[in-house]
Amino acid sequence: MEELVLRAQQGDRQLREQLLQEYQPFIVKIASQTVGRFLNWGVDEELNIALTAFDEAILRFQQKKGTPFLPFAALVIRSRLLDWLRAEQRHQHLSLDIENEQEEDFSPAELQLSLAQYQARSLAEERGLELALLEEKLQPFAISFNDLVDSAPRHRDTKQALVKAARYLAQNQSLFQQLLEKKTVPAKQLAEVSGVSLKTLEKGRKYLIAVALILHDATEFVHLIYYLKPLLQLEEREQE
């Protein structure tokens, strides 16, 4: 995916249009999640905003920063939609004030503070939704957040090794399907393909499963991916 985006950045307009067309279901999904209702092409203006944001993401994407393209695109879509919704909200308030012949002046500092507070609330809500979704995905594995805290690796090297294994697990369709169906890590096979020891995989099973679920559904875990970013970047540098 990232290679296609880079080609589009280099001037392949046909490929760029193809990406905009093929990823419309993704755009609908992220936009609908952001506004809290299902959106339809040709009906909801939010989708035009989201499509433009996806195109912007194609042009702005930088592979060297370590974030995969789709999580980055999801972040841009959400950001642009929130900007548009805030602008619409201000416009509605202004129209209402005019109709009621009421005047209320806000200083630039007050407006800035209000927007900052709104953004903080939005981010907190998005993080909360991601944590709730992760908790739901962990339930079939009988893993709670307390389990994750208690079993999280303390040493950076161990954590990095488990993130490396989790990426292999998330990207290997056969191994990930085994994880979902059997509710257990295919440790022996994963150790062979990732180079991470069987002992490390078994000891860090809960953390490994959580990270694999996040990486596999990266578009739904934009904020949690951000916290994994330093370890993902470190792994990529070691592979170079």
Phi, psi and chi 1 to 4 in degrees:
 res  aa     phi    psi   chi1   chi2   chi3   chi4
   1 MET       -  -46.3  177.4   65.4 -168.1      -
   2 GLU   -61.9  -36.9  -78.3   69.1   25.1      -
   3 GLU   -65.2  -38.5  -67.7 -179.9    1.6      -
   4 LEU   -64.2  -41.0  -64.7  177.4      -      -
   5 VAL   -63.4  -42.5  172.0      -      -      -
   6 LEU   -63.8  -38.1  -67.6  176.5      -      -
   7 ARG   -64.5  -40.1  -78.9  171.9   49.3 -164.6
   8 ALA   -64.0  -37.8      -      -      -      -
   9 GLN   -63.5  -31.5  -74.9 -179.0  -14.2      -
  10 GLN   -82.0    4.8  -67.2  166.5    2.3      -
  11 GLY   115.7    4.2      -      -      -      -
  12 ASP   -80.4   89.2 -168.9  -28.4      -      -
  13 ARG   -68.3  -33.4  -72.3 -158.1   59.2   84.0
  14 GLN   -63.3  -43.0 -176.0  175.9   -7.0      -
  15 LEU   -66.1  -39.3  177.0   57.2      -      -
  16 ARG   -60.5  -45.7 -176.7  170.8  159.3 -170.7
  17 GLU   -64.8  -35.5  -67.8  -61.9  -32.7      -
  18 GLN   -64.1  -41.9 -178.9 -178.3  -27.9      -
  19 LEU   -63.8  -41.6  -69.0  173.0      -      -
  20 LEU   -62.8  -34.6  -69.1  172.1      -      -
  21 GLN   -76.8  -48.2 -176.2   68.3   31.1      -
  22 GLU   -68.6  -28.5  -70.1 -176.9   -2.7      -
  23 TYR   -99.6   19.3  -78.5   86.7      -      -
  24 GLN   -62.0  -38.3  -76.2 -170.4    8.5      -
  25 PRO   -60.1  -38.6  -26.3   36.3      -      -
  26 PHE   -63.6  -42.8  168.5   80.7      -      -
  27 ILE   -62.9  -43.0  -66.5  169.2      -      -
  28 VAL   -62.0  -42.7  171.8      -      -      -
  29 LYS   -61.1  -50.9  176.1 -177.3  176.0 -178.3
  30 ILE   -67.0  -42.6  -60.6  -58.6      -      -
  31 ALA   -64.6  -42.6      -      -      -      -
  32 SER   -64.8  -40.4  -62.4      -      -      -
  33 GLN   -61.5  -38.7  -72.0  175.5  -13.1      -
  34 THR   -67.7  -42.7  -57.5      -      -      -
  35 VAL   -91.5  -11.2  -57.5      -      -      -
  36 GLY    83.5   20.4      -      -      -      -
  37 ARG  -157.0  158.7   60.9 -176.2  176.1   85.4
  38 PHE   -75.0  135.4 -173.5   76.5      -      -
  39 LEU  -110.0  152.4  -57.9  172.4      -      -
  40 ASN  -125.3  138.4  -67.4  -75.7      -      -
  41 TRP   -64.3  140.8  -67.2  105.5      -      -
  42 GLY    81.6   -5.6      -      -      -      -
  43 VAL  -118.5  -47.5  176.3      -      -      -
  44 ASP  -102.6  123.0  -64.3  -60.2      -      -
  45 GLU   -61.7  -27.1  178.3   63.0   22.2      -
  46 GLU   -55.8  -33.2  -71.1   91.1  -22.5      -
  47 LEU   -71.1  -33.1  -73.9 -179.8      -      -
  48 ASN   -64.9  -40.7  -66.7  -31.9      -      -
  49 ILE   -62.6  -43.8  -55.4  -62.7      -      -
  50 ALA   -66.6  -39.2      -      -      -      -
  51 LEU   -64.2  -43.2 -177.6   64.8      -      -
  52 THR   -62.4  -38.6  -58.4      -      -      -
  53 ALA   -66.7  -38.1      -      -      -      -
  54 PHE   -63.8  -41.3 -172.1   86.1      -      -
  55 ASP   -63.1  -40.4 -169.9   40.6      -      -
  56 GLU   -61.1  -40.1  177.1 -171.3  -12.7      -
  57 ALA   -62.6  -38.9      -      -      -      -
  58 ILE   -58.3  -44.4  -68.6  175.6      -      -
  59 LEU   -73.5  -31.3  -61.8  177.5      -      -
  60 ARG   -92.5  -14.6  -71.6  178.8   49.5 -161.5
  61 PHE   -59.4  135.0  177.0   68.2      -      -
  62 GLN  -127.6  108.1  -63.6 -177.4   43.5      -
  63 GLN   -62.1  -31.6 -169.3  172.6   27.5      -
  64 LYS   -64.9  -17.4   63.7 -177.3 -180.0 -179.2
  65 LYS   -78.2  -12.3  -69.4 -168.2  173.6 -178.5
  66 GLY    94.3  -14.9      -      -      -      -
  67 THR   -84.1  129.8  -57.0      -      -      -
  68 PRO   -58.7  157.7  -23.1   33.5      -      -
  69 PHE   -64.0  -47.4  173.1   71.3      -      -
  70 LEU   -62.8  -43.5  -72.1  179.8      -      -
  71 PRO   -60.3  -37.2  -25.7   35.3      -      -
  72 PHE   -64.7  -44.4  171.9   72.1      -      -
  73 ALA   -62.4  -39.9      -      -      -      -
  74 ALA   -60.9  -40.6      -      -      -      -
  75 LEU   -64.1  -42.5 -169.5   61.3      -      -
  76 VAL   -65.3  -43.1  175.7      -      -      -
  77 ILE   -59.9  -48.1  -69.8  171.4      -      -
  78 ARG   -62.0  -42.3  -73.6  172.1  176.7  159.9
  79 SER   -62.9  -46.2  176.5      -      -      -
  80 ARG   -67.4  -37.7  -64.9  -65.0  168.6  -97.6
  81 LEU   -65.9  -41.5  -83.8  173.6      -      -
  82 LEU   -64.5  -38.6  -71.2  174.0      -      -
  83 ASP   -60.7  -45.1  -72.9  -16.1      -      -
  84 TRP   -65.9  -42.6 -178.7   78.7      -      -
  85 LEU   -64.0  -39.3  -70.8  170.3      -      -
  86 ARG   -64.5  -41.0  -77.3 -167.9  -69.5  -91.6
  87 ALA   -64.1  -42.1      -      -      -      -
  88 GLU   -63.5  -39.9  -74.5  -66.0  -65.2      -
  89 GLN   -63.5  -43.5 -169.9  176.5   47.3      -
  90 ARG   -63.9  -38.8  -71.3 -162.6  -59.8  -87.9
  91 HIS   -64.8  -41.8  175.1   72.3      -      -
  92 GLN   -64.0  -41.8  -70.5  171.8    5.2      -
  93 HIS   -62.8  -40.0  -76.0  -43.6      -      -
  94 LEU   -64.6  -44.0 -179.3   58.6      -      -
  95 SER   -62.9  -41.4  -61.0      -      -      -
  96 LEU   -63.5  -41.4 -176.6   61.6      -      -
  97 ASP   -63.5  -39.4  -72.7  -16.2      -      -
  98 ILE   -66.9  -43.0  -68.2  174.0      -      -
  99 GLU   -62.4  -37.1  -70.2  173.9    4.5      -
 100 ASN   -88.8    2.4  -66.4  -27.8      -      -
 101 GLU    52.3   42.9  -63.8 -177.2   -8.8      -
 102 GLN  -111.7  143.6  -64.1  174.8  -14.6      -
 103 GLU  -122.9  131.6  -67.1 -174.8    0.3      -
 104 GLU  -141.6  118.0 -172.6  172.2    3.9      -
 105 ASP   -98.2  135.1  -64.4  -34.3      -      -
 106 PHE  -119.9  136.8  -64.4   94.5      -      -
 107 SER   -74.8  156.6   70.4      -      -      -
 108 PRO   -54.3  -36.6  -26.7   35.3      -      -
 109 ALA   -66.0  -39.6      -      -      -      -
 110 GLU   -66.7  -41.5  -72.5  174.1  -34.5      -
 111 LEU   -63.9  -42.2  -72.4  172.8      -      -
 112 GLN   -62.8  -43.3 -170.7   67.8   28.2      -
 113 LEU   -63.9  -41.0  177.5   59.9      -      -
 114 SER   -63.0  -44.2  177.3      -      -      -
 115 LEU   -65.8  -39.9  -72.7  176.2      -      -
 116 ALA   -63.4  -41.1      -      -      -      -
 117 GLN   -66.2  -38.6  -69.2  172.7  -21.6      -
 118 TYR   -65.1  -43.7  178.2   82.8      -      -
 119 GLN   -62.8  -41.4  -72.1  174.5  -34.5      -
 120 ALA   -62.7  -42.4      -      -      -      -
 121 ARG   -64.4  -40.8  -72.3 -163.8  -57.9  -89.3
 122 SER   -63.4  -44.2  -62.4      -      -      -
 123 LEU   -63.5  -42.1  -75.0  173.9      -      -
 124 ALA   -63.0  -40.1      -      -      -      -
 125 GLU   -65.8  -41.7  -70.8  173.1    2.0      -
 126 GLU   -64.6  -42.8  -71.3  178.2   17.4      -
 127 ARG   -63.2  -41.2  -67.8 -170.0 -172.4  102.8
 128 GLY   -62.0  -40.0      -      -      -      -
 129 LEU   -65.1  -40.1  -70.8  172.5      -      -
 130 GLU   -64.7  -42.5  -72.3 -171.8   12.8      -
 131 LEU   -65.2  -38.9  -70.7  172.6      -      -
 132 ALA   -65.2  -39.4      -      -      -      -
 133 LEU   -66.1  -41.8  178.6   60.1      -      -
 134 LEU   -64.0  -41.8  178.8   59.5      -      -
 135 GLU   -59.1  -40.6 -175.3  175.4   25.7      -
 136 GLU   -64.9  -41.1 -179.5 -178.0  -28.1      -
 137 LYS   -70.8  -24.8  -71.6  179.4  179.3  -71.2
 138 LEU   -83.9  -19.2  -72.8  171.1      -      -
 139 GLN   -56.1  -43.3  -76.5  179.0   -6.4      -
 140 PRO   -62.2  -19.4  -23.4   34.5      -      -
 141 PHE   -95.8    3.8  -60.0   92.4      -      -
 142 ALA    57.3   43.5      -      -      -      -
 143 ILE  -118.6  127.0  -60.3  174.0      -      -
 144 SER  -106.6  169.7   67.6      -      -      -
 145 PHE   -64.1  -35.5  -78.1  140.4      -      -
 146 ASN   -62.1  -38.4  -73.1  -24.7      -      -
 147 ASP   -60.8  -42.5  -67.5  -28.8      -      -
 148 LEU   -63.9  -43.3  -73.9  179.7      -      -
 149 VAL   -62.2  -44.7  172.6      -      -      -
 150 ASP   -69.5  -31.8  -66.1  -21.7      -      -
 151 SER  -101.2   -2.7   63.2      -      -      -
 152 ALA   -60.8  133.2      -      -      -      -
 153 PRO   -62.2  138.4   20.1  -30.5      -      -
 154 ARG   -86.0  -31.2  -60.5  -67.6 -175.4  -97.9
 155 HIS   -91.3  136.8  -62.4  -70.8      -      -
 156 ARG   -60.1  -39.6 -175.0  178.8  180.0   85.7
 157 ASP   -62.0  -41.8  -70.0  -14.2      -      -
 158 THR   -65.5  -43.4  -56.1      -      -      -
 159 LYS   -61.9  -42.9 -171.2  176.8  -67.7 -174.5
 160 GLN   -64.2  -40.2 -177.2 -175.7  -17.5      -
 161 ALA   -63.2  -40.6      -      -      -      -
 162 LEU   -69.9  -36.0  -71.4  170.7      -      -
 163 VAL   -64.9  -40.3  168.4      -      -      -
 164 LYS   -59.9  -47.4  174.7 -175.8  176.5 -178.1
 165 ALA   -64.5  -38.6      -      -      -      -
 166 ALA   -63.2  -36.7      -      -      -      -
 167 ARG   -66.0  -42.7  174.1  173.7  -90.0  179.6
 168 TYR   -60.0  -43.8  -85.2   96.6      -      -
 169 LEU   -64.2  -42.6 -179.2   55.9      -      -
 170 ALA   -68.7  -32.9      -      -      -      -
 171 GLN   -90.0  -17.7  -67.0  177.4  -15.0      -
 172 ASN   -92.3  107.3 -172.5  -56.2      -      -
 173 GLN   -58.7  -41.3 -174.5  175.2   -6.2      -
 174 SER   -65.3  -46.6  175.0      -      -      -
 175 LEU   -66.9  -40.0  -66.3 -178.8      -      -
 176 PHE   -67.6  -35.9 -167.1   77.8      -      -
 177 GLN   -65.1  -37.6 -165.2   61.2   34.0      -
 178 GLN   -62.4  -40.1  -70.8 -176.7   55.6      -
 179 LEU   -60.1  -45.9  172.2   69.2      -      -
 180 LEU   -68.9  -39.7  -64.7 -178.6      -      -
 181 GLU   -77.8  -42.9  -68.7  176.6   -2.9      -
 182 LYS   -95.6   -8.8  -61.8 -179.5  179.3  179.6
 183 LYS    57.8   32.5  -58.0  -61.2 -178.0  -70.5
 184 THR  -148.1  152.0 -174.7      -      -      -
 185 VAL   -76.1  128.0  176.1      -      -      -
 186 PRO   -73.4   71.7   27.3  -33.0      -      -
 187 ALA   -60.0  -44.3      -      -      -      -
 188 LYS   -63.0  -47.2 -174.3  175.0 -179.9 -179.4
 189 GLN   -66.0  -39.4  -64.9  167.3  -89.4      -
 190 LEU   -66.5  -37.6 -174.7   57.3      -      -
 191 ALA   -62.5  -37.6      -      -      -      -
 192 GLU   -67.4  -43.0  -68.8  175.4   -3.5      -
 193 VAL   -82.9  -27.4  -62.2      -      -      -
 194 SER   -95.4  -23.7   68.4      -      -      -
 195 GLY    81.5    5.4      -      -      -      -
 196 VAL   -89.4  136.8  178.3      -      -      -
 197 SER   -63.0  149.7   72.6      -      -      -
 198 LEU   -60.3  -38.1 -166.7   59.2      -      -
 199 LYS   -62.4  -44.0 -179.7 -180.0  178.4 -178.7
 200 THR   -64.5  -41.2  -62.1      -      -      -
 201 LEU   -63.8  -44.0  -65.0  178.2      -      -
 202 GLU   -69.6  -40.1  -69.6  174.4  -16.2      -
 203 LYS   -69.5  -34.0 -170.7  173.4 -178.6 -179.4
 204 GLY  -103.1   27.2      -      -      -      -
 205 ARG   -51.7  -49.3  168.7 -172.6  166.7  -85.9
 206 LYS   -66.2  -45.3  -65.7  176.4 -179.2  178.3
 207 TYR   -63.2  -41.8 -179.9   82.5      -      -
 208 LEU   -59.7  -45.8  169.9   64.3      -      -
 209 ILE   -64.2  -44.6  -69.6  173.7      -      -
 210 ALA   -60.3  -46.2      -      -      -      -
 211 VAL   -66.3  -40.0  174.9      -      -      -
 212 ALA   -62.4  -41.2      -      -      -      -
 213 LEU   -64.1  -40.0  -68.0  173.2      -      -
 214 ILE   -64.9  -46.6  -68.4  170.5      -      -
 215 LEU   -68.0  -36.3  -66.0  177.9      -      -
 216 HIS   -67.0  -37.7 -175.3  -92.2      -      -
 217 ASP  -111.4   52.7  -62.6  -38.1      -      -
 218 ALA   -59.4  -31.1      -      -      -      -
 219 THR   -67.7  -19.6   58.1      -      -      -
 220 GLU   -94.8   -6.5  -62.8  178.3  -21.6      -
 221 PHE  -130.5   53.1  -64.1  110.3      -      -
 222 VAL   -59.7  -42.4  174.3      -      -      -
 223 HIS   -75.4  -40.4  -62.1  -68.0      -      -
 224 LEU   -67.0  -34.6  -66.0 -179.5      -      -
 225 ILE   -60.3  -37.0  -76.6  -77.5      -      -
 226 TYR   -59.3  -38.8  178.8   80.9      -      -
 227 TYR   -70.9  -24.2  -68.5  113.1      -      -
 228 LEU   -87.1  -11.1  -66.7  171.6      -      -
 229 LYS   -52.8  -45.8 -175.7  177.1  176.3 -179.2
 230 PRO   -58.8  -40.4  -25.5   36.1      -      -
 231 LEU   -71.1  -36.8  -69.1  169.9      -      -
 232 LEU   -66.0  -40.7  -66.8  170.9      -      -
 233 GLN   -66.7  -39.9  -72.1  178.7  -33.6      -
 234 LEU   -62.7  -41.0 -173.1   57.7      -      -
 235 GLU   -64.8  -41.4 -177.6 -149.5  -26.4      -
 236 GLU   -64.4  -38.6  -72.2  174.9   -7.0      -
 237 ARG   -65.0  -35.8  -75.4 -161.8  -64.1  -91.9
 238 GLU   -72.3  -24.2  -69.6 -174.3   -8.7      -
 239 GLN   -80.5  -19.4  -70.5  179.1  -12.6      -
 240 GLU   -71.5      -  -66.2  176.5   -7.4      -
